[in-house]
Amino acid sequence: MSPITEEETVASLRARLARTERQAAARQRQLERYAADLREVFKQERAHAQELRRSYRATVRALSNAVEARDAYTGKHAERVAAYGMELARATGVEVADSPQIEFGFLLHDVGKVGVPDAILFKSSALTEAEYALVRRHPVIGSEILRDVDFLGEGKLVVRHHHERWDGQGYPDGLHGEAIPLAARVFAVADALDALTTDRPYRPASTFAVAREVIRAGSGTQFDPAVVAAYEEIPDERLALLRGALG
Ligand SMILES: [Fe+2]
């Protein structure tokens, strides 16, 4: 057997190197294919999640519109409250700001009114005590209706607690101060803002400036002072813009 020459050793090493390089290149191509597949899966997942969110939102809006359709004069109240509420949540600088669940809660806050007869809800004379007690049940009826709708999450707390007051004099649970879920405290200011700046059969709409005075006066009694302070950061022009966008 002839001894292995230096050339043969070099050739063998070169061949091994070439083989290793080919294998590395194949692995590289395989990894790139995996990465491309993953990117595609992520893209599809994201599109799917967006589609799901759109469907949720459309469903919530449909339900909210169905509730509002009964009440001619509040037209788009829920949409405006939701817009003011989300703006306020952002100004309050809280984690609720970008939560679709909270927005859904804003939109559906009065869904429990479906359980209150028209004869009571639209009665033009004063309500009896029993009738008023029934009207005051709408947050509980609402949260019962939505109890098993998991995707509403914290939004359901808005529905139950949207008539609580900072001083504990609200309903249905008479919660006090920070015991009231933050989103419901934000909602209370947004709701008052829209109620004040919308025409009612018994009074014309206030200007945003007048509404601001009224809400300021309710800070610490009806409203969370921190939420009122955040509201003070939002100029009336911005609120008018939000309202205008909803037509
Ligand atoms: Fe309500």
Boltz pocket constraint, residues with backbone or C-beta under 6 A from the ligand:
constraints:
  - pocket:
      binder: B
      contacts: [[A, 109], [A, 110], [A, 138], [A, 162], [A, 163]]
      max_distance: 6.0
